[in-house]
Amino acid sequence: MARLDGRVAILTGGAKGIGKHYARALVSEGARLMIADIADGSEVAAALARDYGANSVESAITDVSDEGAVTALVATTMERFGKIDILVNNAALFAPLQETSCTEIDVDTWDRVMAINLRGPFLLVKHVVPHMSAQRYGKIIKSAQAPPIAAFPGCCITSPRKAASWR
């Protein structure tokens, strides 16, 4: 029995880069997975479905900075898998920010990076936590490239005390 058998995960930024590796790791440990990315993750999902079963993975093109898109992602995940146990906030945008003086960063680029890197994780937590709370179980994981969400009191359920009490 794999460690994540029976668990359902949402992985943002799972269509490429390190996200593809996270996707394979989650599914190989038994999780059923929704890959959410602004890039098309259908090839990643198809490859994982071939290796781990058709019911194991799905993908959805999702802009994590758009609340409507996040709401639709959560609804689609609930319809497809029936629950959400794990949220991996991996989506992040760093490429447009070349190493430069802060006085030279274009404001539109800065706003887009902040929308994905800060607003995105907040929106996912906002819309996933109610489902986790209802089932009294959930894990939220922040990848090394995604920013922390600890600055939002009351919306994070990853404290060891709370997680232990939900088991």
Protein Blocks (a to p, Z undefined) as FASTA:
>chain_A
ZZkgoiacddehklgcjllmmmmmmmmnopacddddfbdcklmmmmmmmmnojklpccdd
ddfkbmklmmmmmmmmmmmnopafbdcdfbccfklmccddfklpcfklmmmmmmmmmmmm
mmmmmmmmmmmmmnopacddddfkbccfklmghiackbfklmmmmZZ
